[in-house]
Amino acid sequence: MLQYSWKRTFSIIWIGQFLSLVSTSAVNFAIIIWLSLETGSAEVLAYSAIAALLPQAVIGPFAGVYIDRWDRKKVMIFADAFVAFCTLVMAISFYLGNESLLLIYVLLSLRSVGSAFHMPAMQAAIPMLAPENQLLRIAGINQMIQSVSSIAGPALGALAIGLFRIGDVLWLDIIGAIIAISSLLFVHIPDPKKDNVQKSSFHQVWTDIGIGWNEIMSRKGLAWLFTYSVIATFCIMPLAVIFPLLTLNHFGGGKWEMSVIEIVWGVGMVIGGGILGIFKPSVPKVILVNSMHIILGIALALSGYISANMFYLFVGLTAVGGVAASIYNAAFTTILQEEISADKLGRVFSMYFSIVVIPSIVGLLFTGFIADSIGINLTFMILGLSIVLVGLFSFFTPALMKIGQKK
């Protein structure tokens, strides 16, 4: 009976999240196209990425404290509602004829605030809904859902931005949020037992943040896992931002080629999620994490190395990168869900998102300068090879390799 119960709950959540993710992906891609075609500037794309990441990084640790204290279902509902309201305000502003970059930055920042609560709450709720031996499979299915949305989203976004104004396209995000909220109303998400629950004073909030930090740093394996992830993300983030410019400037593409690259990346992620969701590999998860760093780094480095007339090879490398990213994300998430107690997961996930994002923002500040100084292609090669080194060093870190071993 419990088997059918948790599967039914996940099915309802997945349907709502899928439709919401498709609409969000469409809006995000439409904004990227709009910025790329309007400005063609690596700096503008970098600043938009910073606007989308900085609020989440700053408030993330504080959000995690309250996620572990509050009803996680309500946190997700209110986070979605907040994002929808902010998007509605921005859409109205665009209707009034104000389509400035500043408004785009504000929109991305406000959406980031909602994500700071929604994403960790969702990840922290999963272990409360499913058996531990199913977590990797669920992570794989989650990756598939995100991947399919990243296929349909760019296609829908490219179509929408071609037919409608940017203000009209924002309505897709509002509709998606309504669907996600509606699906959550039909499920029950239990909360873990909370030990030593105290009033949320300023001192207690900092104490709880310290608990989340200690959960990471007190275990050498997890500390190394976080460290390598921070370094890899520091390299990946600038490349993710200038990906559209590689398609536009180096390969001479346009809207169609940008859509193809986004869709192929999503196809790769579907394949990666499918491998985990269907076959449930017996390979230790830490080996999956390290190996995917190496594969992703090679794919990115080669993307910068190949000549401009090899667009189809670029498409293939993008698909390989999508597979690697999907498997990495699922394996990394499952390691945390298995290693950290459920009542502290909200704080740990929020702490992780902040730890990994803040250094990336520093890298993004120099994205425009680096891309203009040494070229987009060389930037891809240098940072891609750096990610390969992260994967190689990970295999030679004993504490990291011991993660998941039975004591």
C-alpha positions as CSV (number, residue, x, y, z in Angstrom):
1,M,0.0,0.0,0.0
2,L,2.8,2.4,0.9
3,Q,4.5,1.6,-2.5
4,Y,1.4,2.8,-4.4
5,S,1.0,5.8,-2.0
6,W,4.4,7.3,-2.6
7,K,4.3,6.6,-6.3
8,R,0.9,8.3,-6.6
9,T,2.2,11.3,-4.7
10,F,5.2,11.6,-6.9
11,S,3.1,11.2,-10.0
12,I,0.9,14.2,-9.1
13,I,3.9,16.3,-8.1
14,W,5.8,15.4,-11.2
15,I,2.9,16.3,-13.6
16,G,2.6,19.8,-12.0
17,Q,6.4,20.3,-11.8
18,F,6.8,19.2,-15.4
19,L,4.3,21.7,-16.8
20,S,5.7,24.4,-14.6
21,L,9.3,23.7,-15.7
22,V,8.3,23.7,-19.4
23,S,6.8,27.2,-19.0
24,T,9.7,28.5,-17.0
25,S,12.2,27.0,-19.4
26,A,10.4,28.7,-22.3
27,V,10.4,32.1,-20.6
28,N,14.1,31.8,-19.6
29,F,15.1,30.9,-23.1
30,A,13.0,33.7,-24.6
31,I,14.7,36.1,-22.3
32,I,18.2,34.8,-23.4
33,I,17.2,35.1,-27.1
34,W,15.9,38.6,-26.5
35,L,19.1,39.7,-24.6
36,S,21.4,38.0,-27.1
37,L,19.8,39.5,-30.2
38,E,19.2,42.9,-28.7
39,T,22.7,43.4,-27.2
40,G,25.0,40.6,-28.4
41,S,27.0,41.3,-25.3
42,A,28.7,38.7,-23.1
43,E,28.7,41.3,-20.2
44,V,24.9,41.7,-20.4
45,L,24.4,38.0,-20.4
46,A,26.8,37.7,-17.4
47,Y,25.0,40.4,-15.5
48,S,21.6,38.8,-16.1
49,A,23.1,35.5,-14.7
50,I,24.4,37.3,-11.7
51,A,20.9,38.9,-11.2
52,A,19.4,35.4,-11.3
53,L,21.9,33.9,-8.9
54,L,23.0,36.5,-6.3
55,P,19.7,36.8,-4.3
56,Q,19.5,33.0,-4.1
57,A,23.2,32.8,-2.9
58,V,22.7,35.6,-0.2
59,I,19.4,34.4,1.3
60,G,19.9,30.7,0.6
61,P,21.4,29.8,4.0
62,F,18.7,31.7,5.9
63,A,16.0,30.2,3.7
64,G,17.3,26.7,4.6
65,V,16.8,27.4,8.3
66,Y,13.1,28.2,7.8
67,I,12.6,25.4,5.3
68,D,13.5,22.9,8.0
69,R,11.2,24.7,10.4
70,W,8.1,25.3,8.2
71,D,5.8,23.0,6.3
72,R,7.7,22.2,3.1
73,K,4.6,21.9,1.0
74,K,3.5,25.4,2.0
75,V,7.0,26.7,1.3
76,M,6.9,25.4,-2.3
77,I,3.4,26.8,-2.8
78,F,4.2,30.3,-1.5
79,A,7.5,30.4,-3.4
80,D,5.7,29.6,-6.7
81,A,3.0,32.1,-5.9
82,F,5.6,34.8,-5.2
83,V,7.4,34.2,-8.5
84,A,4.1,34.3,-10.3
85,F,3.1,37.6,-8.7
86,C,6.5,39.2,-9.5
87,T,6.3,38.0,-13.1
88,L,2.8,39.5,-13.4
89,V,4.1,42.9,-12.2
90,M,6.9,42.7,-14.7
91,A,4.5,41.7,-17.6
92,I,2.3,44.8,-16.8
93,S,5.5,47.0,-16.8
94,F,6.4,45.7,-20.3
95,Y,2.8,46.3,-21.5
96,L,3.3,50.0,-20.5
97,G,6.3,50.1,-22.9
98,N,9.2,49.8,-20.4
99,E,11.3,47.0,-21.8
100,S,14.6,48.0,-20.2
101,L,17.5,45.8,-19.2
102,L,17.0,47.0,-15.6
103,L,13.6,45.5,-15.5
104,I,14.9,42.2,-16.9
105,Y,17.5,42.1,-14.1
106,V,14.9,42.9,-11.5
107,L,12.7,40.1,-12.8
108,L,15.5,37.6,-12.7
109,S,16.4,38.7,-9.2
110,L,12.9,38.3,-7.8
111,R,12.5,34.8,-9.5
112,S,15.8,33.9,-7.7
113,V,14.3,34.7,-4.3
114,G,11.5,32.3,-5.0
115,S,13.9,29.6,-6.2
116,A,16.0,30.1,-3.0
117,F,13.0,28.6,-1.1
118,H,11.4,26.3,-3.7
119,M,14.4,24.3,-4.8
120,P,15.8,23.2,-1.4
121,A,12.3,22.6,-0.1
122,M,11.6,20.2,-3.0
123,Q,14.9,18.4,-2.6
124,A,14.5,18.1,1.2
125,A,10.9,16.8,0.8
126,I,11.9,13.8,-1.4
127,P,13.4,11.6,1.3
128,M,10.2,12.1,3.3
129,L,8.1,10.6,0.5
130,A,10.1,7.6,-0.9
131,P,12.2,4.7,0.4
132,E,15.9,5.3,0.5
133,N,16.7,2.6,-2.0
134,Q,14.6,4.5,-4.6
135,L,16.3,7.9,-4.2
136,L,18.8,7.5,-7.1
137,R,16.0,6.2,-9.4
138,I,13.8,9.2,-8.3
139,A,16.7,11.6,-8.9
140,G,17.1,10.1,-12.4
141,I,13.4,10.6,-13.1
142,N,13.6,14.1,-11.8
143,Q,16.4,14.7,-14.2
144,M,14.4,13.3,-17.1
145,I,11.5,15.7,-16.2
146,Q,13.8,18.6,-16.1
147,S,15.4,17.5,-19.3
148,V,12.2,17.0,-21.3
149,S,11.2,20.5,-20.1
150,S,14.5,21.8,-21.4
151,I,13.7,20.3,-24.8
152,A,10.1,21.6,-25.0
153,G,10.9,24.9,-23.3
154,P,13.4,26.3,-25.7
155,A,11.3,25.3,-28.7
156,L,8.2,26.9,-27.1
157,G,10.3,30.0,-26.1
158,A,11.8,30.5,-29.5
159,L,8.3,30.2,-31.0
160,A,6.8,32.6,-28.4
161,I,9.4,35.3,-28.7
162,G,9.0,35.1,-32.5
163,L,5.3,35.6,-32.4
164,F,4.7,37.8,-29.2
165,R,6.3,40.6,-27.3
166,I,8.5,39.7,-24.3
167,G,5.7,40.9,-22.0
168,D,3.2,38.4,-23.5
169,V,5.8,35.6,-23.2
170,L,6.0,36.1,-19.4
171,W,2.4,34.8,-19.0
172,L,3.7,31.3,-19.7
173,D,5.5,31.4,-16.4
174,I,2.5,32.6,-14.5
175,I,0.3,29.8,-16.0
176,G,3.0,27.3,-15.1
177,A,3.2,28.5,-11.5
178,I,-0.6,28.1,-11.1
179,I,-0.4,24.6,-12.4
180,A,2.4,23.7,-10.0
181,I,0.6,25.1,-7.0
182,S,-2.6,23.3,-8.0
183,S,-0.8,19.9,-8.1
184,L,0.7,20.4,-4.7
185,L,-2.8,21.0,-3.2
186,F,-3.7,17.4,-3.9
187,V,-0.7,15.7,-2.1
188,H,0.5,15.4,1.5
189,I,4.2,16.0,2.2
190,P,5.1,14.9,5.8
191,D,7.7,16.9,7.7
192,P,10.5,15.3,9.6
193,K,10.7,15.2,13.4
194,K,12.3,18.5,14.5
195,D,14.7,18.3,17.3
196,N,15.1,21.2,19.7
197,V,12.7,23.5,17.8
198,Q,13.2,27.1,19.2
199,K,12.0,30.5,18.3
200,S,13.5,31.9,15.2
201,S,15.6,34.6,16.8
202,F,18.5,36.2,15.0
203,H,20.9,34.2,17.2
204,Q,19.1,31.0,16.6
205,V,19.0,31.5,12.8
206,W,22.8,31.9,12.8
207,T,23.1,28.8,15.1
208,D,21.0,26.8,12.6
209,I,23.1,28.0,9.7
210,G,26.1,26.8,11.6
211,I,24.5,23.4,12.0
212,G,24.1,23.1,8.3
213,W,27.7,24.2,7.7
214,N,28.9,21.6,10.3
215,E,26.9,18.9,8.6
216,I,29.1,19.5,5.5
217,M,32.5,20.4,7.0
218,S,32.6,17.7,9.8
219,R,32.7,15.0,7.1
220,K,35.9,15.1,5.0
221,G,34.3,13.3,2.1
222,L,31.4,15.7,1.9
223,A,33.7,18.7,2.4
224,W,35.8,17.5,-0.6
225,L,32.7,16.8,-2.6
226,F,31.5,20.4,-2.1
227,T,35.0,21.9,-2.7
228,Y,35.3,20.2,-6.1
229,S,31.8,21.1,-7.0
230,V,32.4,24.7,-6.2
231,I,35.5,24.7,-8.5
232,A,33.7,23.0,-11.3
233,T,30.7,25.3,-11.1
234,F,33.1,28.3,-11.1
235,C,34.3,27.1,-14.5
236,I,30.9,25.9,-15.8
237,M,28.9,29.0,-15.1
238,P,30.7,31.5,-17.4
239,L,30.5,28.9,-20.2
240,A,26.8,28.4,-19.7
241,V,26.3,32.2,-20.0
242,I,28.3,32.6,-23.2
243,F,27.0,29.4,-24.8
244,P,24.6,31.4,-27.0
245,L,27.4,33.6,-28.1
246,L,29.5,30.6,-29.2
247,T,26.5,29.5,-31.3
248,L,26.0,33.0,-32.7
249,N,29.5,34.3,-33.2
250,H,31.7,31.2,-33.8
251,F,29.2,28.9,-35.6
252,G,27.3,31.7,-37.3
253,G,23.9,30.5,-36.0
254,G,20.7,32.3,-35.3
255,K,17.5,31.6,-33.4
256,W,17.1,28.2,-35.0
257,E,20.6,27.1,-34.1
258,M,20.3,28.4,-30.6
259,S,17.1,26.4,-30.2
260,V,18.7,23.3,-31.6
261,I,21.6,23.5,-29.1
262,E,19.2,24.0,-26.2
263,I,17.0,21.1,-27.3
264,V,19.9,18.7,-27.9
265,W,21.3,19.5,-24.4
266,G,17.8,18.6,-23.1
267,V,17.8,15.4,-25.1
268,G,21.2,14.5,-23.6
269,M,19.8,15.1,-20.1
270,V,16.8,12.9,-20.8
271,I,19.1,10.1,-21.8
272,G,21.2,10.6,-18.7
273,G,18.1,10.6,-16.4
274,G,16.7,7.6,-18.3
275,I,19.9,5.6,-17.6
276,L,19.5,6.2,-13.9
277,G,15.7,6.0,-13.8
278,I,15.5,2.7,-15.8
279,F,18.7,0.8,-15.1
280,K,19.6,2.1,-11.7
281,P,23.4,1.6,-12.1
282,S,25.3,-0.3,-9.4
283,V,28.4,1.9,-9.8
284,P,29.2,3.9,-6.6
285,K,27.7,7.4,-6.9
286,V,30.9,9.2,-6.2
287,I,32.5,7.5,-9.2
288,L,29.6,8.7,-11.3
289,V,30.1,12.3,-10.0
290,N,33.9,12.2,-10.8
291,S,33.5,10.6,-14.2
292,M,30.8,13.0,-15.3
293,H,33.1,16.0,-14.4
294,I,35.7,14.5,-16.8
295,I,33.2,13.8,-19.6
296,L,31.5,17.2,-19.4
297,G,34.9,19.0,-19.3
298,I,36.1,17.2,-22.4
299,A,32.8,18.0,-24.3
300,L,33.1,21.7,-23.4
301,A,36.8,21.9,-24.3
302,L,36.2,20.3,-27.7
303,S,33.3,22.6,-28.4
304,G,35.7,25.5,-28.2
305,Y,38.4,23.7,-30.2
306,I,36.5,22.6,-33.3
307,S,36.2,24.8,-36.4
308,A,33.2,26.9,-37.4
309,N,32.1,24.6,-40.1
310,M,31.6,21.7,-37.6
311,F,28.3,22.8,-36.1
312,Y,26.9,19.2,-36.2
313,L,29.9,18.0,-34.2
314,F,29.1,20.8,-31.7
315,V,25.6,19.5,-31.5
316,G,26.9,16.0,-30.7
317,L,29.2,17.3,-28.0
318,T,26.4,19.3,-26.5
319,A,24.3,16.1,-26.2
320,V,27.2,14.3,-24.5
321,G,27.5,17.2,-22.1
322,G,23.8,17.0,-21.3
323,V,24.1,13.3,-20.5
324,A,27.0,14.0,-18.2
325,A,25.4,16.9,-16.4
326,S,22.2,14.9,-15.8
327,I,23.9,11.9,-14.3
328,Y,26.2,14.2,-12.2
329,N,23.3,16.2,-10.8
330,A,21.2,13.1,-9.9
331,A,24.2,11.3,-8.3
332,F,25.3,14.4,-6.4
333,T,21.8,15.0,-5.0
334,T,21.3,11.4,-4.0
335,I,24.6,11.4,-2.1
336,L,23.4,14.3,0.0
337,Q,20.0,12.8,0.6
338,E,21.6,9.5,1.8
339,E,24.3,11.1,3.9
340,I,22.4,13.9,5.6
341,S,19.5,13.4,8.0
342,A,16.1,14.6,6.7
343,D,15.6,17.2,9.4
344,K,18.8,19.1,8.3
345,L,18.5,18.6,4.5
346,G,16.8,22.0,3.9
347,R,19.8,23.8,5.5
348,V,22.4,21.7,3.7
349,F,20.8,22.1,0.3
350,S,20.4,25.9,0.8
351,M,24.0,26.1,2.1
352,Y,25.2,24.2,-0.9
353,F,23.5,26.4,-3.4
354,S,25.0,29.5,-1.7
355,I,28.5,28.0,-1.4
356,V,28.5,26.9,-5.1
357,V,27.0,30.1,-6.5
358,I,29.0,32.9,-4.7
359,P,32.4,32.0,-6.2
360,S,30.6,31.5,-9.6
361,I,29.4,35.1,-9.4
362,V,33.0,36.3,-9.1
363,G,33.8,34.3,-12.2
364,L,30.8,35.8,-14.0
365,L,31.9,39.3,-13.3
366,F,35.0,38.7,-15.5
367,T,33.1,36.7,-18.2
368,G,32.8,39.7,-20.6
369,F,36.4,40.8,-20.1
370,I,37.8,37.2,-20.5
371,A,35.6,36.5,-23.6
372,D,36.6,39.8,-25.2
373,S,40.3,39.4,-24.3
374,I,41.2,35.8,-25.2
375,G,38.1,34.9,-27.3
376,I,35.1,32.7,-26.6
377,N,36.7,29.6,-28.1
378,L,39.9,29.7,-25.9
379,T,37.7,30.4,-22.9
380,F,35.8,27.1,-23.5
381,M,39.0,25.2,-23.9
382,I,40.7,26.5,-20.8
383,L,37.7,26.2,-18.5
384,G,36.7,22.8,-20.0
385,L,40.1,21.3,-19.3
386,S,40.0,22.8,-15.8
387,I,36.8,20.8,-15.2
388,V,38.5,17.6,-16.5
389,L,41.3,18.2,-13.9
390,V,38.6,18.5,-11.1
391,G,37.4,15.0,-12.1
392,L,40.9,13.5,-12.2
393,F,41.9,15.0,-8.8
394,S,38.6,13.7,-7.3
395,F,39.6,10.1,-8.0
396,F,42.8,10.6,-6.0
397,T,41.1,12.1,-2.9
398,P,40.7,9.1,-0.5
399,A,38.1,10.8,1.8
400,L,35.9,11.6,-1.2
401,M,36.2,8.1,-2.6
402,K,35.0,6.6,0.7
403,I,31.6,8.2,0.5
404,G,28.9,5.7,0.5
405,Q,31.0,2.8,1.8
406,K,29.4,0.8,4.5
407,K,31.0,1.3,7.9
